[in-house]
Amino acid sequence: MPDDKPQCEIEYEKIIQATGEGFWMVSVRDARIIDANDTFCKMVGYAREELLSMTISDLEVVESPEATAAHIRKVMETGHDIFETRHRHKNGHVLDFEISVSYADIRGGVIFVFTRDISERKRQEAIMQLSSLVVDTSTATVMVTDAENRVVSVNPAFTKITGFRPNEVIGYNPNLLASGRQSQEFYEAMWATLLETGHWEGEWWNRRKDGEEYAEQVNLNLLRNKDGSVFRYVKIATDITDKKRLDDQIWHQANYDAVTGLPNRRLFLDRLTHEMKKCDRTGESLAVFYIDLDHFKDVNDAYGHTVGDKLLVEAARRIGSCIRSTDTVARLGGDEFAVQLTDLTETSRVETVARQIIHMLAQPFHLGEIEAYVSGSIGIAVYPDDGNEVDELIKKADLAMYAAKRNGKNRFTYS
């Protein structure tokens, strides 16, 4: 049987089916759907026959039926409109659409509707907006640099923490923040790891705009293009200056004497262990002095702890003036001090330093209006001759010190 449809209707059907967009037609009288192409049917999950029994409100999520009616009247007045809305798929999920409508005064008035699914675009926009919001509100600094490591963008936290405004860093190399604390080898190792693995995490010190140094916990990531070339470097960092200073303070309190500022027993033994291992490698030797201040208790009892502490501080300074910067003087507790002489190639230096210390301690101590006199008894042990273990070496130096006291004080005795 020959097709008796008019040629114009056949062409119309071919056009609406061929368009890459969803197409449907609505009657302005009751917002009923009176036509739809296959593309739109697939978009919303309904068969064409199902859609022809539905109205706009059966699909529309954003507008109420009253708002839709008002919108139709507006389109009839203006002739066209472009807007975004949301329709519900047959299975219940919601789709984002960009709608282009035109009014035609045919069949009692109809609106041609062309629909483009923008759900994925809206999803990506939402992700980008969320990411931007997270970056902008983050308390961590975020810096993005290009393939040449020139700053592309920074977040508000960066400005708050560093003092640099975006226009003062964008286009520049981030090394304008460098503090100088990290070595060239440090940065070379960092870049090697970042380029090899795409990630680096660690700590470093940078410098704020006002020159103050600050510590950062840093997370670096490398983003590549599809061809493998570098697209962006992203740095996320947290200011840990207060934590580092607190850690340093705790470490200092655990390893240094509160009165004299000298290393305490713990740090002295740690350094001694390290130097003994070094001697094993180099074949050199070291000496340990165990020093006790003679008559210190008399001064402390006569004038009080404040004067006694001043004497300890001055005694520490005098002992320290007799040794090299590579040696160590420590307060072991009470009026007892220890000295570590390293890199010994000849034993004559040991006796020279011991005599200097005894001479310095025997000089009068001017403590405000008080003049006090003490002396020093020194016990000396040499590694490795007098022992191979730290405790053994300290014990022998201690015993030698008591021998010096028994022999009249103000002198040194070998183990």
C-alpha positions as CSV (number, residue, x, y, z in Angstrom):
1,M,0.0,0.0,0.0
2,P,1.5,3.3,-1.0
3,D,2.5,5.8,1.7
4,D,-0.2,8.5,1.5
5,K,1.6,11.0,3.9
6,P,2.2,14.4,2.5
7,Q,5.8,15.0,1.3
8,C,6.3,17.9,3.8
9,E,5.3,15.6,6.7
10,I,7.8,12.9,5.5
11,E,10.5,15.5,5.3
12,Y,9.7,16.9,8.8
13,E,9.9,13.4,10.3
14,K,13.3,12.8,8.6
15,I,14.6,16.2,9.9
16,I,13.6,15.6,13.5
17,Q,15.0,12.1,13.5
18,A,18.3,13.2,11.9
19,T,19.0,16.0,14.4
20,G,21.6,15.0,16.9
21,E,19.7,16.7,19.7
22,G,16.5,15.6,21.5
23,F,13.5,17.0,19.9
24,W,9.9,17.2,21.2
25,M,6.8,19.3,20.5
26,V,4.4,20.7,23.1
27,S,0.9,22.0,22.8
28,V,0.6,25.4,24.4
29,R,-3.0,24.7,25.4
30,D,-2.3,22.0,28.0
31,A,1.5,21.5,27.9
32,R,0.9,18.1,26.5
33,I,3.7,16.4,24.5
34,I,2.5,15.8,21.0
35,D,5.7,14.6,19.3
36,A,9.2,13.4,20.1
37,N,12.2,12.0,18.2
38,D,14.1,8.8,19.0
39,T,17.0,10.8,20.5
40,F,14.8,12.4,23.2
41,C,13.1,9.1,23.9
42,K,16.5,7.6,24.6
43,M,17.5,10.6,26.8
44,V,14.5,10.2,29.1
45,G,14.0,6.5,28.9
46,Y,10.4,6.5,27.6
47,A,8.9,5.1,24.4
48,R,7.4,7.6,22.1
49,E,3.9,6.3,22.8
50,E,4.5,6.8,26.5
51,L,5.6,10.4,26.0
52,L,2.6,11.3,23.9
53,S,0.4,10.6,26.9
54,M,2.5,12.9,29.2
55,T,2.8,16.6,29.9
56,I,5.8,18.7,30.6
57,S,5.1,18.5,34.3
58,D,5.5,14.7,34.2
59,L,9.2,15.2,33.3
60,E,10.0,18.6,34.8
61,V,11.9,18.8,38.1
62,V,12.6,22.5,38.5
63,E,9.4,24.2,37.5
64,S,6.0,23.7,39.1
65,P,3.0,23.3,36.7
66,E,2.1,26.9,37.4
67,A,5.6,28.1,36.6
68,T,5.6,26.0,33.4
69,A,2.4,27.6,32.3
70,A,3.8,31.1,32.9
71,H,6.9,30.1,31.0
72,I,4.9,28.9,28.0
73,R,3.0,32.3,28.0
74,K,6.4,34.1,28.0
75,V,7.7,32.0,25.0
76,M,4.5,32.8,23.1
77,E,5.1,36.5,23.7
78,T,8.9,36.5,22.8
79,G,8.8,33.7,20.3
80,H,11.9,31.8,21.7
81,D,13.9,31.1,24.8
82,I,17.1,29.3,25.9
83,F,17.5,28.0,29.4
84,E,18.7,25.2,31.6
85,T,16.4,22.8,33.6
86,R,16.2,19.3,34.9
87,H,14.0,16.4,33.8
88,R,13.5,13.1,35.5
89,H,14.4,9.9,33.6
90,K,11.9,7.1,33.6
91,N,14.1,5.1,36.1
92,G,14.1,8.0,38.5
93,H,17.4,9.7,38.2
94,V,17.6,13.4,37.3
95,L,19.2,14.8,34.1
96,D,20.4,18.3,33.4
97,F,19.3,19.7,30.1
98,E,20.0,22.8,28.0
99,I,16.7,23.7,26.3
100,S,16.1,25.8,23.2
101,V,12.4,26.5,22.4
102,S,10.6,28.3,19.6
103,Y,6.9,29.1,19.4
104,A,4.9,28.4,16.2
105,D,1.3,29.5,15.6
106,I,0.2,26.2,14.1
107,R,-2.1,23.4,15.4
108,G,-3.5,25.8,17.9
109,G,-0.1,26.9,19.0
110,V,2.9,24.6,19.6
111,I,6.4,24.9,21.0
112,F,9.3,23.2,19.4
113,V,11.8,22.0,22.0
114,F,15.4,21.1,21.2
115,T,17.1,19.4,24.2
116,R,20.8,18.8,24.9
117,D,21.9,16.6,27.8
118,I,24.4,18.6,29.8
119,S,24.5,16.3,32.9
120,E,28.1,15.4,32.5
121,R,29.1,19.0,32.0
122,K,27.1,20.1,35.0
123,R,28.8,17.3,37.0
124,Q,32.2,18.4,36.0
125,E,31.3,22.0,36.8
126,A,30.1,21.0,40.2
127,I,33.4,19.1,40.8
128,M,35.4,22.1,39.7
129,Q,33.3,24.5,41.8
130,L,33.7,22.2,44.8
131,S,37.5,21.8,44.2
132,S,37.8,25.6,43.8
133,L,35.8,26.1,47.1
134,V,38.0,23.5,48.9
135,V,41.2,25.2,47.6
136,D,40.0,28.7,48.4
137,T,38.8,27.8,51.9
138,S,41.7,25.5,52.7
139,T,44.0,26.5,55.5
140,A,46.8,24.7,53.6
141,T,48.7,26.7,50.9
142,V,48.1,25.6,47.4
143,M,50.5,26.6,44.6
144,V,50.2,25.4,40.9
145,T,53.2,25.8,38.5
146,D,53.5,25.1,34.8
147,A,55.9,22.8,33.0
148,E,58.7,25.4,33.3
149,N,57.9,25.6,37.1
150,R,56.5,29.1,36.9
151,V,53.6,29.9,39.2
152,V,50.2,29.8,37.6
153,S,48.0,30.2,40.7
154,V,47.9,30.3,44.4
155,N,45.1,30.2,47.0
156,P,44.2,32.7,49.7
157,A,45.9,30.7,52.4
158,F,49.2,31.1,50.4
159,T,48.9,34.9,50.7
160,K,47.9,34.7,54.4
161,I,50.9,32.5,55.3
162,T,53.6,33.9,53.0
163,G,52.5,37.6,52.7
164,F,52.9,37.4,48.9
165,R,49.9,38.5,46.8
166,P,49.1,36.5,43.7
167,N,50.4,39.2,41.3
168,E,53.7,39.1,43.2
169,V,54.4,35.4,42.5
170,I,52.4,34.4,39.4
171,G,54.8,34.0,36.5
172,Y,57.8,33.6,38.8
173,N,59.8,30.6,40.0
174,P,58.8,29.4,43.5
175,N,62.4,29.7,44.6
176,L,61.7,33.3,45.5
177,L,60.5,31.8,48.7
178,A,63.7,29.8,49.4
179,S,65.2,30.2,52.8
180,G,68.6,28.8,51.9
181,R,68.5,26.1,54.6
182,Q,68.2,23.3,52.1
183,S,71.2,22.3,50.0
184,Q,71.4,21.9,46.3
185,E,71.6,18.1,46.8
186,F,68.3,18.2,48.7
187,Y,66.5,19.8,45.8
188,E,68.1,17.6,43.2
189,A,67.0,14.5,45.2
190,M,63.5,16.0,45.5
191,W,63.2,16.6,41.7
192,A,64.5,13.2,40.9
193,T,61.8,11.5,43.0
194,L,59.0,13.8,41.8
195,L,59.8,13.2,38.1
196,E,60.3,9.5,38.6
197,T,57.2,8.8,40.8
198,G,55.0,11.8,40.2
199,H,55.0,12.5,44.0
200,W,57.2,13.9,46.7
201,E,56.4,14.5,50.4
202,G,58.6,16.0,53.0
203,E,59.5,19.1,55.1
204,W,61.5,22.2,54.3
205,W,62.0,25.8,55.4
206,N,60.9,28.7,53.3
207,R,60.9,32.5,53.8
208,R,57.9,34.8,54.0
209,K,57.7,38.2,52.3
210,D,58.9,39.9,55.4
211,G,62.0,37.7,55.6
212,E,60.8,35.4,58.5
213,E,61.6,31.8,58.0
214,Y,58.8,29.2,58.3
215,A,58.6,25.4,58.1
216,E,56.3,23.5,55.8
217,Q,55.0,20.0,55.5
218,V,54.9,19.7,51.7
219,N,53.0,17.4,49.3
220,L,54.1,17.7,45.7
221,N,52.3,16.1,42.7
222,L,53.1,16.1,39.0
223,L,50.3,16.2,36.5
224,R,51.1,14.9,33.0
225,N,49.4,15.4,29.6
226,K,48.2,12.4,27.7
227,D,51.5,12.3,25.7
228,G,53.4,12.1,29.0
229,S,54.7,15.7,29.0
230,V,54.5,17.8,32.1
231,F,51.2,19.7,32.5
232,R,51.3,21.1,36.0
233,Y,53.1,20.8,39.4
234,V,50.8,21.1,42.4
235,K,52.1,21.9,45.8
236,I,50.0,21.6,48.9
237,A,51.7,22.7,52.1
238,T,50.9,23.2,55.8
239,D,52.7,25.7,58.0
240,I,54.3,23.6,60.8
241,T,56.6,26.3,62.2
242,D,55.0,26.2,65.7
243,K,55.3,22.4,65.8
244,K,58.9,22.5,64.7
245,R,59.8,25.1,67.3
246,L,58.0,23.1,70.0
247,D,59.8,19.9,68.8
248,D,63.1,21.8,69.0
249,Q,62.3,23.1,72.4
250,I,61.4,19.7,73.7
251,W,64.5,18.2,72.2
252,H,66.6,21.0,73.6
253,Q,65.1,20.5,77.1
254,A,65.8,16.7,76.8
255,N,69.4,17.2,75.7
256,Y,70.7,20.3,77.4
257,D,71.3,21.4,80.9
258,A,68.9,24.2,82.0
259,V,71.4,26.0,84.2
260,T,74.6,26.1,82.0
261,G,73.1,25.5,78.6
262,L,75.6,22.7,78.0
263,P,74.8,19.3,76.6
264,N,73.5,17.0,79.4
265,R,74.6,13.4,80.1
266,R,72.2,12.0,77.5
267,L,73.5,14.1,74.7
268,F,77.2,13.7,75.8
269,L,76.8,9.9,75.8
270,D,75.2,10.1,72.3
271,R,78.0,12.1,70.9
272,L,80.6,9.9,72.6
273,T,79.1,6.8,71.0
274,H,79.2,8.5,67.6
275,E,82.8,9.6,68.1
276,M,83.9,6.2,69.2
277,K,82.5,4.7,66.0
278,K,84.4,7.3,64.1
279,C,87.6,6.4,65.8
280,D,87.0,2.8,64.8
281,R,86.9,3.9,61.1
282,T,89.8,6.3,61.2
283,G,92.1,4.6,63.7
284,E,92.3,7.8,65.8
285,S,91.6,8.0,69.5
286,L,89.7,10.3,71.9
287,A,89.9,11.2,75.5
288,V,87.1,11.7,78.2
289,F,87.6,14.0,81.1
290,Y,85.4,13.6,84.2
291,I,85.6,16.9,86.1
292,D,84.4,17.6,89.6
293,L,84.5,21.1,91.2
294,D,86.4,21.0,94.4
295,H,84.8,23.0,97.3
296,F,81.7,23.8,95.2
297,K,79.4,22.5,98.0
298,D,81.0,25.0,100.5
299,V,80.2,27.9,98.1
300,N,76.7,26.7,97.5
301,D,76.0,26.2,101.2
302,A,77.4,29.5,102.2
303,Y,75.8,31.7,99.6
304,G,72.8,29.8,98.3
305,H,71.8,28.1,95.0
306,T,71.5,31.3,93.0
307,V,75.2,32.1,93.6
308,G,76.0,28.4,93.1
309,D,74.3,28.4,89.7
310,K,76.2,31.5,88.6
311,L,79.4,29.7,89.5
312,L,78.4,26.7,87.5
313,V,77.7,28.9,84.5
314,E,81.1,30.6,84.7
315,A,82.8,27.3,85.3
316,A,81.1,25.9,82.1
317,R,82.3,28.9,80.2
318,R,85.9,28.5,81.4
319,I,86.0,24.8,80.6
320,G,84.6,25.5,77.2
321,S,87.2,28.1,76.5
322,C,89.9,25.5,76.8
323,I,88.7,23.1,74.0
324,R,88.0,23.3,70.3
325,S,84.6,23.7,68.7
326,T,84.8,20.1,67.5
327,D,85.1,18.9,71.1
328,T,82.3,18.7,73.7
329,V,81.9,19.9,77.2
330,A,78.8,18.7,79.1
331,R,77.3,19.0,82.6
332,L,76.6,15.6,84.0
333,G,74.8,16.8,87.1
334,G,75.5,18.7,90.3
335,D,79.1,20.0,90.1
336,E,80.3,17.4,87.7
337,F,81.3,18.1,84.1
338,A,82.6,16.0,81.3
339,V,84.8,16.8,78.3
340,Q,85.3,14.9,75.1
341,L,88.4,15.5,73.1
342,T,88.2,14.1,69.6
343,D,90.5,13.5,66.6
344,L,93.5,12.8,68.8
345,T,96.7,12.1,66.9
346,E,99.0,12.8,69.9
347,T,98.5,12.4,73.6
348,S,100.3,15.6,74.5
349,R,97.2,17.6,73.7
350,V,95.3,15.8,76.4
351,E,97.6,17.0,79.2
352,T,97.7,20.5,77.7
353,V,94.0,20.8,77.8
354,A,93.8,19.3,81.3
355,R,96.3,21.8,82.7
356,Q,94.4,24.7,81.0
357,I,91.2,23.6,82.6
358,I,92.7,23.2,86.1
359,H,94.4,26.7,85.7
360,M,91.1,28.4,84.6
361,L,89.0,26.8,87.4
362,A,91.5,27.8,90.1
363,Q,91.1,31.5,89.3
364,P,88.8,33.6,91.5
365,F,85.1,33.6,90.6
366,H,83.6,37.1,90.8
367,L,79.9,36.5,91.3
368,G,78.4,39.9,91.9
369,E,79.7,41.2,95.2
370,I,80.9,37.7,96.1
371,E,84.4,36.3,95.3
372,A,84.5,32.5,95.5
373,Y,87.3,30.0,95.0
374,V,87.1,26.4,93.7
375,S,89.3,24.1,91.8
376,G,88.9,21.1,89.6
377,S,89.8,17.4,89.9
378,I,90.0,15.6,86.5
379,G,89.9,11.9,85.7
380,I,91.0,11.0,82.2
381,A,90.2,7.9,80.2
382,V,91.4,7.3,76.6
383,Y,89.6,5.3,73.9
384,P,90.3,2.6,72.9
385,D,93.1,2.0,75.4
386,D,91.0,2.2,78.5
387,G,87.8,0.6,77.3
388,N,85.7,-0.4,74.2
389,E,82.3,0.5,75.6
390,V,80.8,3.9,76.5
391,D,79.9,2.9,80.1
392,E,83.3,1.4,80.7
393,L,85.1,4.5,79.5
394,I,82.9,6.9,81.6
395,K,83.4,4.6,84.7
396,K,87.2,4.6,84.4
397,A,87.3,8.4,83.9
398,D,85.1,8.7,87.0
399,L,87.3,6.5,89.1
400,A,90.4,8.4,87.9
401,M,88.7,11.7,89.1
402,Y,88.2,10.2,92.6
403,A,91.8,9.3,92.5
404,A,92.7,12.9,91.7
405,K,90.7,14.0,94.7
406,R,92.3,11.6,97.0
407,N,95.7,12.8,95.8
408,G,95.0,16.3,96.9
409,K,92.5,17.7,94.4
410,N,93.2,20.5,91.8
411,R,95.0,18.0,89.5
412,F,94.3,15.4,86.8
413,T,94.9,11.6,86.9
414,Y,94.8,9.0,84.1
415,S,92.7,5.9,84.4
